[in-house]
Amino acid sequence: MRIYKILLLAAMSFPASVIADTTQSETVPRATVTTDTAMVSAANPHAVQAGVDVLAAGGTAADAAVAVQMMLNLVEPQSSGIGGGAFMLYWDATEGKLTTFDGREEAPATATPSYFQDADGEPLKWWDAVVGGRSVGVPGTLKLLEHVHGKYGKEEWSDLLDPAISKARQGFKVSPRLAKSIAGAAERKLDMFDSTREYFFNEDGTPLAAGTYLTNDDFARALRNIASNGSVPFYTGQIAEDIVAAVKTETNPGEMELDDLANYEVVERQPVCVPYRAYEVCGMGPPTSGGLTMGQILTLLSNHDLPSMGQTTEAWHLYIEAAKLAYADRGMYMADSDFVSMPDGLLDKTYLSNRAALIDPAASMGKAEAGSPPSKDGLNFAPDLQPERAGTSHFSIVDQFGNIISMTTTIETGFGSRVMTNGFLLNNELTDFSFKDMKDGKPVANRVEGGKRPRSSMSPTIVLKDGAPILAIGSPGGSRIINYVTQKVIAILDWEMDLQAALDMPHVVNRNGKTDLEEGTAALDHQPALEALGHEINVRGLNSGLHAIAIVDGKLHGAADSRREGIAAGF
């Protein structure tokens, strides 16, 4: 694939030096990138370069996704990697079909609802649960990539891992975002385990600074094994044994066994699609709450004339109220549907029409209560308010054949469990389960159970118009992801905003509590009027990482969130 590199860089919509430079500071202003044939939008220039090189060599979106994810694991290790899980939407241009792939982590088979409770049945404190092997779920990202590559890939599997292997051996400069993340996590036990401390810190104990040259021979060796043997060593071989040994660390050990890894399977699921105006907005169903909650918010707003309102306080008030109602249902009902009998009417039009009637254009409803959607099995759940911490990454890919991937990938909290093996971090995804299993005599839908996948908010999205895809988008951001992605879909579809401007638009977030306004942005202009309507306001940083590609009149338009260091590029 290297023979294509010179030609590719000449065809890029901006100079090669921009792709190579990962020492640029965050929040650099960006413009929408337009190309004719193929594109990648991802969270680090090295990952984008790896993906576009694959596409230029004739590879598919499925091929490029492997190269992008492996490189992200190396250069943005705090956010995603083979030690974690992912959700993918895949548009097959030949079949004209959208499929979703569930590579979410699983609880070990022996896990019980009291998994995160002390001897008295009280929930553990957050960081006491996170740090160590107990929070580690069975990783699914590698199996997901292998599965999708087997169905849709054209290039040799081993070739797709070469860029990350070479970069791991040769080294790369620590980016400003990675350096900032290391420094921030230094106070949150990132240095507790030897392998993690030795990799992310200097010998004197100080965190690595931006521009530091970093190699990862352990990861290179693991990837070389995977390049030669596929996922086998990871799920049944030496790497699997190393993962189990790491999980059973003396500090907060977990229960994962070799059988848990060997039994892991990727699940193909039907997408969750809702009509919105002239479009169809499609996302992932359970175990993520992303598609359903986005679908509820958009449906609740569909009878309001948001296009004519624009970014007004009136529009934001309606959005906030719709988000409250959707998040209330999310907290009560949404979980791994392979374990929980979720209501089948969460997107029922009559139900949502009745819910929409609860929105008063002139006043906040305060905290919303969950509704009673149509259900075949009855409703008998207690609400789960377990927060998801901001972490994660997202990338969007369109190849020259018209295939599209929207994939959100994670190890959960930044740096996951802090446990590292073979040069990669292990997730802390099990802390996305509810630590409480019962409330008021009712079970929590998102309680821990053996083999269950924890609820997520990841919202990889593909929007269709007249049966053809026009937008692939997603973001990291914990339980705020749903807000981030839904708002940008509204900005693009209703307000017809330029793609980059839409991604950079100030955030207004509500998760059925106080409304978060993004500090230092024009969102604060709405604060007085929103408070007058009864909203409680919290001003804070809201660091999304949106990556999107739009297809307009045969052209590809790409953008990457200016809040982070990603880019969009193609040819």
NUZASE-299448 format. One record per residue (C-alpha): x, y, z; residue in one letter. Coordinates in Angstrom, 2 decimals. Layout:
N
        x        y        z  aa
        X        Y        Z   A
...
This chain:
571
        x        y        z  aa
     0.00     0.00     0.00   M
     2.95     2.36     0.47   R
     3.29     2.96    -3.30   I
     0.06     4.94    -3.17   Y
     1.20     7.34    -0.52   K
     2.84     9.99    -2.70   I
    -0.11    10.08    -5.09   L
    -2.52    10.23    -2.18   L
    -0.86    13.16    -0.47   L
    -0.95    15.11    -3.71   A
    -4.69    14.51    -3.91   A
    -5.44    15.49    -0.33   M
    -7.59    18.54     0.20   S
    -4.88    20.02     2.41   F
    -1.08    19.60     2.70   P
     0.50    16.38     3.91   A
     2.19    18.29     6.73   S
    -1.20    18.80     8.37   V
    -1.79    15.06     8.41   I
     1.63    14.36     9.86   A
     1.46    17.05    12.54   D
    -0.01    15.73    15.78   T
     1.66    18.36    17.94   T
    -0.89    21.01    17.00   Q
    -2.90    22.32    19.93   S
    -6.53    21.38    20.37   E
    -9.42    23.62    19.37   T
    -7.73    24.67    16.12   V
   -10.31    26.23    13.78   P
   -11.18    23.93    10.90   R
   -13.16    24.09     7.68   A
   -15.32    21.49     5.97   T
   -13.23    19.26     3.67   V
   -14.66    18.29     0.27   T
   -13.49    15.38    -1.89   T
   -14.84    13.30    -4.76   D
   -14.18     9.65    -4.01   T
   -13.43     8.51    -0.44   A
   -12.94     9.98     3.02   M
   -12.06     9.28     6.64   V
   -12.91    11.48     9.61   S
   -11.28    10.37    12.86   A
    -9.77    11.59    16.10   A
    -6.07    11.66    15.19   N
    -4.22    12.54    11.97   P
    -2.13     9.35    12.09   H
    -5.31     7.26    12.15   A
    -6.84     9.24     9.30   V
    -3.65     8.79     7.25   Q
    -3.71     5.02     7.84   A
    -7.34     4.79     6.78   G
    -7.02     6.93     3.67   V
    -3.93     5.00     2.57   D
    -6.00     1.81     2.68   V
    -8.80     3.40     0.67   L
    -6.36     4.74    -1.91   A
    -4.93     1.24    -2.33   A
    -8.39    -0.01    -3.31   G
    -9.56    -1.13     0.10   G
   -13.10    -0.93     1.42   T
   -14.49     0.94     4.39   A
   -14.23    -2.34     6.33   A
   -10.52    -2.55     5.50   D
    -9.92     1.08     6.45   A
   -11.74     0.65     9.77   A
    -9.18    -1.95    10.86   V
    -6.25     0.36    10.11   A
    -7.96     3.36    11.72   V
    -8.85     1.55    14.94   Q
    -5.42    -0.05    15.38   M
    -3.73     3.31    14.92   M
    -6.15     5.01    17.32   L
    -5.30     2.32    19.89   N
    -1.66     3.40    19.60   L
    -1.87     7.20    19.39   V
    -5.10     7.81    21.35   E
    -4.90     4.89    23.84   P
    -6.91     6.65    26.52   Q
   -10.08     6.48    24.43   S
   -10.36     3.18    22.56   S
    -8.61     0.03    21.44   G
    -8.66    -3.74    21.29   I
    -9.04    -3.83    25.07   G
   -12.52    -2.32    24.71   G
   -15.73    -2.53    22.73   G
   -17.54    -0.81    19.88   A
   -20.76    -0.37    17.93   F
   -20.72    -0.11    14.13   M
   -23.27     0.88    11.51   L
   -22.38    -0.47     8.07   Y
   -24.00     0.61     4.81   W
   -23.51    -2.02     2.12   D
   -23.74    -0.11    -1.16   A
   -24.10    -3.26    -3.26   T
   -27.09    -4.52    -1.30   E
   -28.44    -1.09    -0.41   G
   -28.69    -2.37     3.16   K
   -27.84    -1.01     6.59   L
   -26.64    -3.44     9.28   T
   -25.43    -2.82    12.81   T
   -22.73    -4.78    14.57   F
   -22.60    -5.09    18.36   D
   -19.06    -5.50    19.70   G
   -19.96    -4.33    23.20   R
   -18.10    -5.83    26.16   E
   -19.72    -8.51    28.32   E
   -19.77    -9.25    32.02   A
   -18.01   -12.48    33.03   P
   -20.30   -15.47    33.33   A
   -20.05   -15.56    37.12   T
   -21.04   -11.90    37.64   A
   -24.12   -11.31    39.81   T
   -26.28    -8.22    40.47   P
   -24.20    -7.49    43.60   S
   -20.98    -7.32    41.58   Y
   -20.32    -3.68    42.51   F
   -21.62    -3.81    46.08   Q
   -19.75    -4.16    49.35   D
   -20.40    -6.77    52.06   A
   -23.33    -4.71    53.35   D
   -24.96    -4.49    49.95   G
   -24.02    -0.84    49.46   E
   -22.78     0.36    46.05   P
   -19.04     0.88    45.74   L
   -17.70     4.37    45.23   K
   -17.02     5.13    41.57   W
   -13.21     5.11    41.51   W
   -13.07     2.17    43.89   D
   -15.01     0.22    41.28   A
   -13.17     1.53    38.22   V
    -9.51     0.95    39.05   V
    -8.37    -2.65    38.71   G
    -9.60    -5.78    37.00   G
   -13.10    -5.87    38.47   R
   -14.40    -3.25    36.05   S
   -13.05    -5.02    32.94   V
   -15.61    -6.50    30.56   G
   -14.79    -9.09    27.90   V
   -13.47    -6.95    25.00   P
   -15.27    -7.03    21.67   G
   -13.56    -4.53    19.36   T
   -11.06    -6.93    17.78   L
   -13.69    -9.59    17.12   K
   -15.96    -6.91    15.62   L
   -13.27    -5.71    13.22   L
   -12.39    -9.25    12.21   E
   -16.06   -10.14    11.69   H
   -16.81    -7.12     9.50   V
   -13.55    -7.49     7.58   H
   -14.46   -11.10     6.86   G
   -17.79   -10.00     5.36   K
   -16.79    -6.83     3.55   Y
   -13.00    -6.55     3.38   G
   -10.81    -6.92     0.28   K
    -7.28    -6.34     1.57   E
    -5.18    -8.85     3.48   E
    -5.85    -8.66     7.21   W
    -2.14    -8.60     8.05   S
    -1.48    -5.64     5.72   D
    -4.09    -3.57     7.55   L
    -2.20    -3.90    10.84   L
     1.16    -2.95     9.34   D
     0.78     0.85     9.76   P
     0.10     0.57    13.52   A
     2.86    -2.04    13.94   I
     5.39     0.18    12.17   S
     4.34     3.28    14.07   K
     4.48     1.41    17.40   A
     8.05     0.31    16.69   R
     9.28     3.57    15.18   Q
     7.50     5.76    17.69   G
     5.26     8.79    17.53   F
     5.05    12.16    19.22   K
     2.68    12.36    22.18   V
    -0.09    14.73    21.11   S
    -1.28    17.63    23.25   P
    -4.54    15.83    23.96   R
    -2.83    12.64    25.08   L
    -0.40    14.61    27.26   A
    -3.26    16.56    28.82   K
    -5.17    13.34    29.44   S
    -2.18    11.67    31.12   I
    -1.65    14.66    33.38   A
    -5.32    14.77    34.31   G
    -5.43    11.04    35.08   A
    -2.26    11.15    37.15   A
    -4.38    12.17    40.13   E
    -6.85     9.37    39.41   R
    -4.59     6.36    39.90   K
    -3.19     6.08    36.38   L
     0.19     5.32    37.94   D
    -1.08     2.52    40.22   M
     0.10    -0.40    38.07   F
     3.70    -0.90    36.95   D
     3.10    -1.38    33.22   S
     0.81     1.64    32.96   T
     3.12     3.85    35.02   R
     6.18     2.85    33.01   E
     4.44     3.62    29.72   Y
     2.73     6.93    30.49   F
     5.18     8.48    32.94   F
     8.83     9.46    33.00   N
    11.27     7.73    35.35   E
    10.91    10.59    37.83   D
     7.14    10.02    37.97   G
     6.14    13.05    35.90   T
     3.56    12.53    33.13   P
     4.76    12.48    29.54   L
     4.72    15.89    27.89   A
     3.42    16.76    24.43   A
     6.07    16.10    21.81   G
     7.69    13.24    23.75   T
     8.66    10.43    21.40   Y
     6.91     7.24    22.45   L
     7.33     3.67    21.22   T
     5.30     0.60    22.13   N
     7.14    -2.65    21.39   D
     4.68    -4.72    23.44   D
     1.76    -3.55    21.34   F
     3.72    -4.12    18.14   A
     4.38    -7.73    19.16   R
     0.73    -8.29    20.04   A
    -0.40    -6.85    16.71   L
     2.10    -8.97    14.82   R
     0.62   -12.04    16.50   N
    -2.89   -10.86    15.60   I
    -1.77   -10.03    12.05   A
    -0.58   -13.61    11.57   S
    -3.31   -15.45    13.47   N
    -6.35   -13.20    13.56   G
    -8.27   -12.87    16.81   S
    -7.41   -16.41    17.98   V
    -4.49   -15.48    20.27   P
    -6.58   -12.69    21.78   F
    -9.58   -14.86    22.64   Y
    -8.08   -18.32    23.20   T
    -4.29   -17.99    23.14   G
    -1.43   -16.26    24.91   Q
    -2.93   -12.79    24.82   I
    -6.13   -14.18    26.35   A
    -4.10   -15.72    29.18   E
    -2.35   -12.38    29.71   D
    -5.68   -10.53    29.83   I
    -7.10   -12.89    32.44   V
    -3.93   -12.65    34.51   A
    -4.07    -8.83    34.34   A
    -7.75    -8.78    35.32   V
    -6.98   -10.89    38.36   K
    -4.59    -8.24    39.67   T
    -4.27    -8.05    43.44   E
    -5.92    -4.63    43.40   T
    -9.67    -4.99    42.93   N
    -9.49    -8.26    40.97   P
   -12.14    -9.25    38.44   G
   -13.82   -12.56    37.67   E
   -13.03   -12.95    33.98   M
   -11.93   -16.44    32.92   E
   -10.55   -17.84    29.67   L
   -13.97   -19.27    28.83   D
   -15.46   -15.78    28.92   D
   -13.06   -14.67    26.20   L
   -13.42   -17.86    24.18   A
   -17.22   -17.63    24.21   N
   -17.46   -13.98    23.08   Y
   -19.44   -13.38    19.89   E
   -20.23   -10.31    17.79   V
   -23.97    -9.81    17.32   V
   -25.53    -8.50    14.11   E
   -28.64    -6.48    14.96   R
   -31.31    -4.57    13.08   Q
   -30.78    -0.80    13.07   P
   -33.16     1.49    14.94   V
   -34.56     3.88    12.33   C
   -37.05     6.71    12.81   V
   -38.58     9.04    10.22   P
   -37.69    12.70    10.74   Y
   -39.00    15.26     8.26   R
   -37.95    13.94     4.83   A
   -35.24    11.73     6.33   Y
   -34.71     8.43     8.10   E
   -32.31     8.63    11.05   V
   -30.76     5.26    11.87   C
   -28.71     4.17    14.86   G
   -27.88     1.27    17.16   M
   -30.39    -0.48    19.35   G
   -29.76    -2.10    22.73   P
   -27.47    -2.67    24.49   P
   -26.84     0.96    23.62   T
   -29.57     3.45    24.38   S
   -28.32     5.76    21.63   G
   -30.64     4.90    18.75   G
   -33.80     4.66    20.83   L
   -33.18     7.85    22.84   T
   -32.20     9.84    19.75   M
   -35.29     8.46    18.02   G
   -37.52     9.56    20.87   Q
   -36.06    13.08    20.98   I
   -36.42    13.58    17.23   L
   -39.95    12.18    17.16   T
   -41.00    14.38    20.08   L
   -39.71    17.41    18.15   L
   -41.00    16.42    14.74   S
   -44.22    18.44    15.01   N
   -42.40    21.64    15.95   H
   -41.15    23.97    13.23   D
   -37.50    23.92    14.25   L
   -36.32    24.90    10.75   P
   -37.98    28.30    11.01   S
   -36.94    28.79    14.65   M
   -33.21    28.40    14.10   G
   -30.87    28.50    17.11   Q
   -33.28    30.44    19.31   T
   -34.11    30.06    22.98   T
   -37.52    28.81    21.88   E
   -35.92    25.95    19.95   A
   -33.47    25.08    22.72   W
   -36.29    25.02    25.29   H
   -38.23    22.52    23.18   L
   -35.11    20.42    22.69   Y
   -34.33    20.37    26.43   I
   -37.86    19.27    27.31   E
   -37.81    16.50    24.69   A
   -34.42    15.31    25.97   A
   -35.77    15.11    29.53   K
   -38.64    12.89    28.47   L
   -36.40    10.61    26.44   A
   -33.74    10.30    29.13   Y
   -36.44     9.45    31.68   A
   -37.49     6.47    29.56   D
   -33.85     5.61    28.93   R
   -33.12     5.39    32.65   G
   -36.16     3.23    33.35   M
   -36.32     0.77    30.48   Y
   -33.21     0.60    28.31   M
   -30.67    -2.19    28.79   A
   -29.34    -5.29    27.04   D
   -32.48    -6.60    25.32   S
   -31.03   -10.13    25.26   D
   -31.52   -10.13    29.05   F
   -34.32    -7.63    29.67   V
   -37.85    -7.59    28.24   S
   -37.87    -3.97    27.16   M
   -41.14    -2.29    26.17   P
   -41.77    -2.71    22.46   D
   -43.47     0.67    22.17   G
   -40.69     3.12    23.03   L
   -40.95     4.55    19.50   L
   -44.72     4.08    19.17   D
   -46.15     7.19    17.48   K
   -49.25     7.42    19.67   T
   -47.21     6.98    22.83   Y
   -44.72     9.65    21.80   L
   -47.51    11.99    20.69   S
   -48.94    11.76    24.20   N
   -45.47    12.34    25.66   R
   -44.96    15.37    23.39   A
   -48.13    16.91    24.82   A
   -46.29    17.19    28.16   L
   -43.97    19.81    26.66   I
   -45.08    23.33    27.59   D
   -43.52    25.91    25.24   P
   -43.74    28.48    28.03   A
   -42.24    26.62    31.02   A
   -39.85    23.89    32.08   S
   -41.45    20.67    33.30   M
   -38.63    20.21    35.81   G
   -37.55    16.61    36.09   K
   -39.47    14.28    33.77   A
   -40.99    10.99    34.84   E
   -40.72     7.88    32.72   A
   -43.80     7.10    30.67   G
   -45.74     3.86    30.20   S
   -44.98     2.74    26.65   P
   -46.87    -0.16    25.09   P
   -45.45    -3.44    26.35   S
   -46.28    -7.10    25.86   K
   -44.57    -8.18    29.08   D
   -45.67    -5.48    31.50   G
   -43.59    -2.74    33.09   L
   -41.86    -3.48    36.36   N
   -38.56    -1.64    36.51   F
   -36.81     0.82    38.77   A
   -34.89     3.75    37.24   P
   -31.12     3.54    36.76   D
   -29.20     6.79    37.04   L
   -25.72     5.32    36.66   Q
   -23.66     7.92    34.75   P
   -21.30     7.05    31.91   E
   -18.04     8.94    32.11   R
   -16.73    10.88    29.13   A
   -14.26     8.85    27.11   G
   -14.52     7.01    23.81   T
   -13.78     7.87    20.15   S
   -15.70     7.90    16.89   H
   -14.80     7.63    13.22   F
   -16.74     7.82     9.96   S
   -15.58     6.31     6.66   I
   -16.89     6.39     3.08   V
   -15.07     4.30     0.47   D
   -14.92     4.61    -3.33   Q
   -17.55     1.88    -3.67   F
   -20.14     3.79    -1.66   G
   -19.86     1.67     1.49   N
   -20.11     3.62     4.73   I
   -19.07     2.98     8.33   I
   -20.08     4.95    11.39   S
   -18.32     3.41    14.40   M
   -18.13     4.52    18.01   T
   -15.40     2.76    19.96   T
   -14.41     2.90    23.62   T
   -12.60     1.66    26.70   I
   -15.09     3.79    28.72   E
   -13.49     6.25    31.17   T
   -10.27     7.81    29.90   G
    -7.56     5.12    30.33   F
   -10.21     2.57    31.25   G
    -9.44     0.36    34.23   S
    -5.80     1.55    34.32   R
    -4.85    -2.10    33.78   V
    -2.51    -2.65    30.82   M
    -1.31    -5.80    29.10   T
     0.56    -6.39    25.84   N
     0.82    -2.65    25.34   G
    -2.91    -1.87    25.38   F
    -5.30    -0.74    28.10   L
    -8.24    -2.78    29.32   L
   -11.68    -1.21    29.58   N
   -13.70    -0.38    32.69   N
   -16.95    -0.95    30.81   E
   -18.68    -2.93    33.55   L
   -19.08     0.29    35.54   T
   -21.70     1.25    32.95   D
   -23.97    -1.23    34.72   F
   -26.08     0.00    37.60   S
   -24.29    -0.57    40.90   F
   -27.75    -0.92    42.48   K
   -29.75    -3.92    41.35   D
   -33.08    -3.17    43.11   M
   -35.02    -0.11    44.19   K
   -38.38    -0.04    45.94   D
   -38.67    -3.77    45.40   G
   -38.25    -3.48    41.63   K
   -35.28    -4.64    39.56   P
   -33.08    -2.17    37.70   V
   -33.07    -3.13    34.01   A
   -29.36    -2.29    33.67   N
   -28.24    -4.37    36.65   R
   -25.18    -6.63    36.39   V
   -25.77   -10.20    35.15   E
   -23.36   -12.83    33.87   G
   -22.85   -12.56    30.10   G
   -24.86    -9.35    29.89   K
   -23.67    -6.26    28.00   R
   -23.85    -2.95    29.90   P
   -26.07    -0.18    28.63   R
   -24.29     2.46    26.59   S
   -25.06     5.89    25.14   S
   -22.89     5.44    22.06   M
   -24.79     6.75    19.06   S
   -23.16     5.95    15.73   P
   -25.66     7.28    13.21   T
   -26.36     7.13     9.48   I
   -29.07     9.35     7.98   V
   -30.91     8.28     4.83   L
   -32.95    10.28     2.33   K
   -35.02     8.47    -0.28   D
   -33.33     5.25     0.78   G
   -29.77     6.50     0.23   A
   -27.26     7.58     2.89   P
   -26.50    11.29     3.19   I
   -24.72    11.53     6.57   L
   -22.53     9.42     8.87   A
   -21.90    10.92    12.30   I
   -21.11    10.10    15.92   G
   -19.21    11.30    18.99   S
   -17.59    10.34    22.27   P
   -18.80    11.94    25.49   G
   -20.33     9.40    27.88   G
   -24.04     9.83    28.55   S
   -23.94    13.23    26.79   R
   -23.22    11.54    23.44   I
   -26.94    11.32    22.66   I
   -27.30    15.09    23.06   N
   -24.21    15.85    21.01   Y
   -25.22    13.72    18.05   V
   -28.94    14.56    18.08   T
   -28.26    18.29    18.13   Q
   -25.87    18.07    15.19   K
   -28.40    16.05    13.21   V
   -30.94    18.83    13.86   I
   -28.38    21.49    12.92   A
   -27.58    19.75     9.62   I
   -31.09    18.63     8.62   L
   -33.27    21.44    10.02   D
   -30.94    24.42    10.07   W
   -28.98    23.41     6.96   E
   -25.72    24.38     8.61   M
   -22.33    23.82     7.05   D
   -20.97    20.52     8.36   L
   -17.99    21.97    10.23   Q
   -20.11    24.78    11.67   A
   -22.67    22.24    12.85   A
   -20.06    20.13    14.64   L
   -18.57    23.22    16.29   D
   -21.95    24.65    17.30   M
   -22.10    25.32    21.08   P
   -23.62    22.50    23.10   H
   -26.85    22.64    25.12   V
   -27.21    19.36    27.03   V
   -29.90    17.90    29.25   N
   -29.99    14.37    30.72   R
   -33.20    14.91    32.72   N
   -31.69    17.20    35.32   G
   -29.92    20.52    35.11   K
   -29.21    21.91    31.66   T
   -25.53    22.11    30.76   D
   -24.43    25.09    28.65   L
   -20.98    24.96    27.09   E
   -18.69    27.43    28.80   E
   -17.10    30.19    26.76   G
   -19.57    29.88    23.89   T
   -22.66    31.59    22.50   A
   -24.78    29.00    24.32   A
   -24.52    31.28    27.36   L
   -26.51    33.94    25.50   D
   -29.59    31.79    26.15   H
   -28.99    31.41    29.89   Q
   -31.17    34.31    31.14   P
   -34.14    33.36    28.97   A
   -33.84    29.65    29.80   L
   -33.69    30.45    33.51   E
   -36.78    32.60    33.10   A
   -38.54    29.51    31.71   L
   -37.59    27.61    34.86   G
   -34.47    25.75    33.73   H
   -31.65    25.18    36.18   E
   -28.39    25.96    34.38   I
   -24.91    24.53    34.83   N
   -22.08    26.15    32.83   V
   -19.27    23.69    32.09   R
   -16.84    22.39    29.51   G
   -18.49    19.97    27.07   L
   -15.71    18.27    25.13   N
   -17.34    16.31    22.35   S
   -15.37    14.63    19.57   G
   -17.78    14.57    16.65   L
   -16.64    13.13    13.31   H
   -18.93    13.30    10.31   A
   -19.12    12.81     6.57   I
   -22.01    14.14     4.49   A
   -22.81    13.08     0.93   I
   -24.20    15.96    -1.12   V
   -24.67    15.87    -4.90   D
   -22.08    13.15    -5.30   G
   -19.44    14.99    -3.26   K
   -18.11    14.01     0.16   L
   -18.03    16.70     2.83   H
   -16.07    15.85     5.97   G
   -15.54    17.54     9.31   A
   -13.90    16.84    12.66   A
   -14.83    18.50    15.95   D
   -12.60    21.53    16.56   S
   -12.67    20.76    20.28   R
   -10.21    17.92    19.70   R
    -7.31    17.09    17.39   E
    -9.02    15.00    14.73   G
    -9.26    15.76    11.03   I
   -11.18    14.70     7.93   A
    -9.28    13.83     4.75   A
    -9.77    11.96     1.51   G
    -9.32    12.00    -2.23   F
